[in-house]
Amino acid sequence: MEKQQDNAIKSLKKAIELDPSKAYYHEEFFNKLHKINPEEKHSLLSKEL
């Protein structure tokens, strides 16, 4: 589980580096991930990336 979170954080940072104008969107998305269960979080993250 922690490894998934680490990967999610790395992906988030990379996405923000690639397109800083979307940083707010990525942060909002990431915040929403932490409010849902791990299975949903993983599937949503996979779709998003």
MOPAC internal coordinates of N, CA, C and O (Angstrom, degrees):
PM7 1SCF
backbone

  N    0.0000 0     0.00 0     0.00 0    0    0    0
  C    1.4609 1     0.00 0     0.00 0    1    0    0
  C    1.5289 1   110.39 1     0.00 0    2    1    0
  O    1.2310 1   120.93 1   134.81 1    3    2    1
  N    1.3340 1   115.82 1   -45.19 1    3    2    1
  C    1.4646 1   117.95 1   179.83 1    5    3    2
  C    1.5221 1   110.99 1   -64.00 1    6    5    3
  O    1.2310 1   120.83 1   144.22 1    7    6    5
  N    1.3334 1   116.02 1   -35.78 1    7    6    5
  C    1.4614 1   119.04 1   179.11 1    9    7    6
  C    1.5279 1   110.39 1   -62.59 1   10    9    7
  O    1.2310 1   120.17 1   140.26 1   11   10    9
  N    1.3380 1   117.29 1   -39.74 1   11   10    9
  C    1.4658 1   120.32 1   177.00 1   13   11   10
  C    1.5223 1   110.24 1   -61.60 1   14   13   11
  O    1.2310 1   120.50 1   138.63 1   15   14   13
  N    1.3308 1   116.65 1   -41.37 1   15   14   13
  C    1.4619 1   119.56 1   180.00 1   17   15   14
  C    1.5254 1   110.11 1   -65.99 1   18   17   15
  O    1.2310 1   120.49 1   137.88 1   19   18   17
  N    1.3262 1   116.66 1   -42.12 1   19   18   17
  C    1.4622 1   119.86 1   177.93 1   21   19   18
  C    1.5189 1   110.43 1   -59.36 1   22   21   19
  O    1.2310 1   120.74 1   135.30 1   23   22   21
  N    1.3328 1   116.20 1   -44.70 1   23   22   21
  C    1.4626 1   120.24 1   178.97 1   25   23   22
  C    1.5183 1   111.01 1   -64.09 1   26   25   23
  O    1.2310 1   120.54 1   141.48 1   27   26   25
  N    1.3249 1   116.57 1   -38.52 1   27   26   25
  C    1.4668 1   120.53 1   179.22 1   29   27   26
  C    1.5211 1   110.23 1   -64.11 1   30   29   27
  O    1.2310 1   120.71 1   138.66 1   31   30   29
  N    1.3228 1   116.24 1   -41.34 1   31   30   29
  C    1.4659 1   120.07 1   179.78 1   33   31   30
  C    1.5261 1   110.03 1   -66.33 1   34   33   31
  O    1.2310 1   120.22 1   137.35 1   35   34   33
  N    1.3273 1   117.19 1   -42.65 1   35   34   33
  C    1.4678 1   120.42 1   177.96 1   37   35   34
  C    1.5218 1   110.69 1   -61.64 1   38   37   35
  O    1.2310 1   120.73 1   136.70 1   39   38   37
  N    1.3322 1   116.22 1   -43.30 1   39   38   37
  C    1.4630 1   120.35 1   179.42 1   41   39   38
  C    1.5191 1   110.96 1   -63.91 1   42   41   39
  O    1.2310 1   120.94 1   139.53 1   43   42   41
  N    1.3220 1   115.80 1   -40.47 1   43   42   41
  C    1.4640 1   121.04 1   178.87 1   45   43   42
  C    1.5282 1   110.21 1   -61.38 1   46   45   43
  O    1.2310 1   120.94 1   132.31 1   47   46   45
  N    1.3357 1   115.81 1   -47.69 1   47   46   45
  C    1.4694 1   119.89 1  -179.84 1   49   47   46
  C    1.5230 1   110.79 1   -62.04 1   50   49   47
  O    1.2310 1   120.35 1   138.39 1   51   50   49
  N    1.3150 1   116.93 1   -41.61 1   51   50   49
  C    1.4623 1   120.74 1  -179.77 1   53   51   50
  C    1.5271 1   110.43 1   -64.36 1   54   53   51
  O    1.2310 1   120.62 1   136.70 1   55   54   53
  N    1.3352 1   116.42 1   -43.30 1   55   54   53
  C    1.4670 1   120.56 1   179.62 1   57   55   54
  C    1.5236 1   110.50 1   -61.39 1   58   57   55
  O    1.2310 1   120.51 1   139.57 1   59   58   57
  N    1.3241 1   116.64 1   -40.43 1   59   58   57
  C    1.4689 1   120.07 1  -179.96 1   61   59   58
  C    1.5314 1   110.10 1   -68.60 1   62   61   59
  O    1.2310 1   120.50 1   141.57 1   63   62   61
  N    1.3314 1   116.65 1   -38.43 1   63   62   61
  C    1.4739 1   119.38 1   177.56 1   65   63   62
  C    1.5234 1   110.67 1   -62.54 1   66   65   63
  O    1.2310 1   120.55 1   138.60 1   67   66   65
  N    1.3281 1   116.56 1   -41.40 1   67   66   65
  C    1.4619 1   120.90 1  -177.91 1   69   67   66
  C    1.5212 1   112.11 1   -69.29 1   70   69   67
  O    1.2310 1   120.44 1   145.00 1   71   70   69
  N    1.3306 1   116.76 1   -35.00 1   71   70   69
  C    1.4639 1   120.14 1  -178.04 1   73   71   70
  C    1.5268 1   110.34 1  -145.56 1   74   73   71
  O    1.2310 1   120.31 1   -98.63 1   75   74   73
  N    1.3266 1   117.02 1    81.37 1   75   74   73
  C    1.4700 1   121.30 1  -177.30 1   77   75   74
  C    1.5297 1   113.70 1   -57.01 1   78   77   75
  O    1.2310 1   120.20 1   154.51 1   79   78   77
  N    1.3195 1   117.21 1   -25.49 1   79   78   77
  C    1.4635 1   119.52 1  -178.73 1   81   79   78
  C    1.5330 1   111.48 1   -66.30 1   82   81   79
  O    1.2310 1   120.36 1   160.95 1   83   82   81
  N    1.3315 1   116.92 1   -19.05 1   83   82   81
  C    1.4666 1   120.29 1  -179.82 1   85   83   82
  C    1.5280 1   111.87 1  -101.36 1   86   85   83
  O    1.2310 1   120.15 1  -169.86 1   87   86   85
  N    1.3170 1   117.31 1    10.14 1   87   86   85
  C    1.4642 1   120.68 1  -177.17 1   89   87   86
  C    1.5208 1   111.93 1   -54.92 1   90   89   87
  O    1.2310 1   120.46 1   137.16 1   91   90   89
  N    1.3221 1   116.73 1   -42.84 1   91   90   89
  C    1.4690 1   119.69 1  -178.70 1   93   91   90
  C    1.5274 1   110.21 1   -62.23 1   94   93   91
  O    1.2310 1   120.56 1   135.51 1   95   94   93
  N    1.3259 1   116.53 1   -44.49 1   95   94   93
  C    1.4667 1   120.76 1   179.36 1   97   95   94
  C    1.5292 1   110.54 1   -60.18 1   98   97   95
  O    1.2310 1   120.56 1   133.93 1   99   98   97
  N    1.3209 1   116.53 1   -46.07 1   99   98   97
  C    1.4628 1   120.41 1  -178.54 1  101   99   98
  C    1.5277 1   110.86 1   -63.07 1  102  101   99
  O    1.2310 1   120.42 1   139.20 1  103  102  101
  N    1.3316 1   116.80 1   -40.80 1  103  102  101
  C    1.4616 1   119.75 1   179.64 1  105  103  102
  C    1.5230 1   110.87 1   -65.89 1  106  105  103
  O    1.2310 1   120.35 1   139.06 1  107  106  105
  N    1.3264 1   116.93 1   -40.94 1  107  106  105
  C    1.4639 1   120.51 1   178.36 1  109  107  106
  C    1.5270 1   109.79 1   -62.06 1  110  109  107
  O    1.2310 1   120.79 1   135.67 1  111  110  109
  N    1.3271 1   116.10 1   -44.33 1  111  110  109
  C    1.4628 1   121.20 1   179.22 1  113  111  110
  C    1.5293 1   110.04 1   -60.64 1  114  113  111
  O    1.2310 1   120.91 1   134.18 1  115  114  113
  N    1.3252 1   115.86 1   -45.82 1  115  114  113
  C    1.4601 1   121.14 1  -178.75 1  117  115  114
  C    1.5308 1   110.40 1   -62.54 1  118  117  115
  O    1.2310 1   120.55 1   138.57 1  119  118  117
  N    1.3282 1   116.55 1   -41.43 1  119  118  117
  C    1.4668 1   120.28 1   178.76 1  121  119  118
  C    1.5188 1   110.98 1   -62.32 1  122  121  119
  O    1.2310 1   120.33 1   141.06 1  123  122  121
  N    1.3206 1   116.97 1   -38.94 1  123  122  121
  C    1.4627 1   120.45 1   178.79 1  125  123  122
  C    1.5273 1   110.50 1   -65.61 1  126  125  123
  O    1.2310 1   120.26 1   145.91 1  127  126  125
  N    1.3176 1   117.10 1   -34.09 1  127  126  125
  C    1.4646 1   120.23 1  -178.97 1  129  127  126
  C    1.5233 1   111.25 1   -60.79 1  130  129  127
  O    1.2310 1   120.80 1   145.68 1  131  130  129
  N    1.3172 1   116.08 1   -34.32 1  131  130  129
  C    1.4583 1   119.31 1  -176.31 1  133  131  130
  C    1.5233 1   112.81 1   -76.63 1  134  133  131
  O    1.2310 1   120.03 1   171.89 1  135  134  133
  N    1.3173 1   117.54 1    -8.11 1  135  134  133
  C    1.4594 1   120.75 1  -179.10 1  137  135  134
  C    1.5280 1   112.54 1  -100.48 1  138  137  135
  O    1.2310 1   120.11 1  -178.31 1  139  138  137
  N    1.3402 1   117.39 1     1.69 1  139  138  137
  C    1.4628 1   120.44 1   179.46 1  141  139  138
  C    1.5212 1   109.49 1  -121.20 1  142  141  139
  O    1.2310 1   120.21 1   -10.81 1  143  142  141
  N    1.3103 1   117.19 1   169.19 1  143  142  141
  C    1.4656 1   119.19 1  -175.23 1  145  143  142
  C    1.5337 1   111.69 1   -69.78 1  146  145  143
  O    1.2310 1   120.59 1   -21.43 1  147  146  145
  N    1.3335 1   116.47 1   158.57 1  147  146  145
  C    1.4771 1   121.65 1  -174.47 1  149  147  146
  C    1.5261 1   114.61 1   -57.38 1  150  149  147
  O    1.2310 1   120.02 1   141.73 1  151  150  149
  N    1.3432 1   117.58 1   -38.27 1  151  150  149
  C    1.4646 1   119.26 1   179.87 1  153  151  150
  C    1.5211 1   111.15 1   -64.63 1  154  153  151
  O    1.2310 1   120.74 1   135.14 1  155  154  153
  N    1.3230 1   116.18 1   -44.86 1  155  154  153
  C    1.4641 1   119.73 1   178.42 1  157  155  154
  C    1.5192 1   110.27 1   -64.46 1  158  157  155
  O    1.2310 1   121.03 1   139.47 1  159  158  157
  N    1.3239 1   115.63 1   -40.53 1  159  158  157
  C    1.4571 1   120.18 1  -179.09 1  161  159  158
  C    1.5239 1   109.88 1   -59.13 1  162  161  159
  O    1.2310 1   121.04 1   133.79 1  163  162  161
  N    1.3258 1   115.61 1   -46.21 1  163  162  161
  C    1.4621 1   119.31 1  -178.14 1  165  163  162
  C    1.5258 1   111.35 1   -64.30 1  166  165  163
  O    1.2310 1   120.28 1   136.37 1  167  166  165
  N    1.3222 1   117.07 1   -43.63 1  167  166  165
  C    1.4649 1   118.99 1  -177.96 1  169  167  166
  C    1.5238 1   110.96 1   -67.86 1  170  169  167
  O    1.2310 1   120.06 1   140.63 1  171  170  169
  N    1.3244 1   117.50 1   -39.37 1  171  170  169
  C    1.4650 1   120.23 1   178.42 1  173  171  170
  C    1.5218 1   110.80 1   -65.78 1  174  173  171
  O    1.2310 1   121.03 1   137.69 1  175  174  173
  N    1.3353 1   115.64 1   -42.31 1  175  174  173
  C    1.4604 1   119.48 1  -179.42 1  177  175  174
  C    1.5253 1   109.84 1   -63.43 1  178  177  175
  O    1.2310 1   120.49 1   138.26 1  179  178  177
  N    1.3194 1   116.66 1   -41.74 1  179  178  177
  C    1.4616 1   120.60 1   179.30 1  181  179  178
  C    1.5239 1   110.80 1   -60.67 1  182  181  179
  O    1.2310 1   120.49 1   137.54 1  183  182  181
  N    1.3300 1   116.66 1   -42.46 1  183  182  181
  C    1.4659 1   120.49 1   179.36 1  185  183  182
  C    1.5218 1   111.01 1   -66.91 1  186  185  183
  O    1.2310 1   120.86 1   140.00 1  187  186  185
  N    1.3353 1   115.95 1   -40.00 1  187  186  185
  C    1.4606 1   121.12 1  -175.54 1  189  187  186
  C    1.5295 1   111.22 1   -67.94 1  190  189  187
  O    1.2310 1   120.73 1   143.69 1  191  190  189
  N    1.3361 1   116.22 1   -36.31 1  191  190  189
  C    1.4661 1   120.15 1  -178.55 1  193  191  190
  C    1.4952 1   107.56 1   -93.81 1  194  193  191
  O    1.2310 1   120.10 1   180.00 1  195  194  193

